[in-house]
Amino acid sequence: MSDATNIDQLFGQALAADDKLPVKQRAILQAAFDLFAEQGFDHTTTKDIAQRAGVAEGTVYKRYKTKDELLDAVLAPMATSVVPSAATEFVELRLKGDYTDLHAYLQAIVDDRVDFVMGNYKYLKIVAERVLADSDFKTRMLKMVGPRVLTPIVENMGSLQAKGLLIDWPVDILAQLLISTVFGLAGRIILLPQPVDVAAQKRMMVSFLERGLAPEK
């Protein structure tokens, strides 16, 4: 995974780019984001956040009346900037290549996305938990990220299909099968406490997808 796909860095960049955010408020949001990732939302107190941000606890309450309100403020740039930026980078780095081999294509997609999740699972867990609990946030995330990723994948698969490297099924269904399989492992890594043999999971996932997506003989 490249440094540019580090969610913590992208979050800091999003805060720095917002010239309407006062310095103390920016520090509070960064501290909250880091602590929610490190300790979990429920185990993080406003006192913890204030200490990490280098401000008085009253300064946190002055701007954010509740911890839920603070979480919403943390997740706003995640939905509007951070996750969309990560999705765009994935498209530029992995989906703009001219693939001539199905195995190489699947290996590149699986490696990139699984490595991304492994490197950022603490931050992605914050997003995943909110998606499961808040349908409005889920809708905003899908609206921001979905077209950025789905359209290029469909185009890639259409190109592979034209080369005779994919089964002759509707391309949107093929994209759905690929995305749901990768997201299944991503969800397991993010939300479940059991350790995952990532290398073995990658091999099995690529093998599974290749057998299912290859042209019928």
Residue pairs with C-beta under 8 A, 6 or more apart in sequence:
1 112
1 115
1 116
1 118
1 119
2 89
2 93
3 9
4 89
5 86
5 89
5 90
5 116
5 119
5 120
6 119
6 120
7 82
7 83
7 86
7 120
7 123
7 124
8 33
8 34
8 37
8 120
8 123
10 81
10 82
10 85
10 86
11 30
11 33
11 77
11 78
11 82
11 123
12 30
14 77
14 81
14 82
14 85
15 21
15 26
15 29
15 30
15 77
16 26
17 81
18 26
18 77
21 29
24 53
24 55
24 59
25 63
27 53
27 54
27 55
28 49
28 50
28 53
28 55
28 59
28 60
28 63
28 64
28 70
29 70
29 73
29 74
29 77
30 53
31 49
31 50
31 52
31 53
32 44
32 49
32 53
32 70
32 71
32 73
32 74
33 74
33 123
33 126
34 52
35 44
35 48
35 49
35 52
36 44
36 71
36 74
36 126
37 122
37 123
37 125
37 126
38 122
39 48
41 67
41 71
41 126
41 129
44 67
46 57
46 60
46 61
46 67
46 70
47 57
49 60
49 70
50 56
50 57
50 59
50 60
53 60
60 70
64 70
64 73
71 130
74 126
75 126
75 127
75 130
75 137
78 126
78 127
79 137
79 140
79 141
79 144
80 140
80 144
83 127
83 141
83 144
83 145
84 144
84 145
84 148
86 116
87 145
87 148
87 149
88 148
90 112
90 113
90 116
90 149
91 148
91 149
91 152
93 112
94 108
94 109
94 112
95 152
95 153
95 155
95 156
96 152
97 108
98 159
99 105
99 108
99 156
99 159
99 160
100 163
100 165
101 165
102 160
102 165
102 166
102 210
102 213
102 214
103 206
103 210
105 156
105 160
105 165
106 178
106 206
106 209
106 210
106 213
107 206
109 178
109 182
110 182
110 202
110 205
110 206
110 209
111 202
113 182
113 186
114 182
114 185
114 186
114 189
114 198
114 201
114 202
114 205
117 124
117 185
117 186
117 189
117 190
118 189
118 198
121 189
121 190
124 186
124 190
125 190
125 191
127 141
128 187
128 190
128 191
129 191
130 137
131 137
131 138
131 141
132 138
149 179
150 175
150 179
153 175
153 178
153 179
154 171
154 172
154 175
157 166
157 171
157 174
157 175
157 178
158 171
160 166
161 167
161 168
161 171
161 174
164 215
165 214
165 215
166 174
166 213
166 214
166 215
167 174
167 212
167 213
167 214
167 215
167 216
168 215
168 216
174 213
177 209
177 212
177 213
178 209
178 213
181 205
181 208
181 209
182 205
185 196
185 201
185 205
188 196
189 196
189 198
